[in-house]
Amino acid sequence: MEVAIDTVARWVEVVNQALEPAFHIGGWIFLVAGSLFAVIGGIGLLRMPDFYCRIHAAGITDTMGAGMVLCGLMLKAGISLVAAKLLIILFFMLVSSPTSTHALAQAAMTAGLMPDSGEPEEERPST
């Protein structure tokens, strides 16, 4: 059993060394893209007209921006325990972020906050 573990450890080390430049460049690409996505989404969040547009922008920014940053960090970590932990964090973030955004939008709809239809006030049907 020790021989198999030692063989796997050597294989992981060889792969890490061979792919280190690709992991490094890819990691930086994901980090920069995720950061830009988060900043652009934050600006869009401030410019959106109503609650539902803002919550949509926040959900997309959270999922894509943070997801890309986590993918970049995984690539920078290489094949390691750190990358496995980042993968678990990414999984829980991808599951919980859209779920919480949906729950918040559903609660707002239940409380009576209607989406902005874009029509002038006088043309809207009364509720």
Sequence and secondary structure as in RCSB ss.txt:
>XXXX:A:sequence
MEVAIDTVARWVEVVNQALEPAFHIGGWIFLVAGSLFAVIGGIGLLRMPDFYCRIHAAGITDTMGAGMVLCGLML
KAGISLVAAKLLIILFFMLVSSPTSTHALAQAAMTAGLMPDSGEPEEERPST
>XXXX:A:secstr
 HHHHHHHHHHHHHHHHHHHHHHHHHHHHHHHHHHHHHHHHHHHHHH SSHHHHHHHHHHIIIIIHHHHHHHHHH
HH SSHHHHHHHHHHHHHHHHHHHHHHHHHHHHHHTT     SS GGGS   
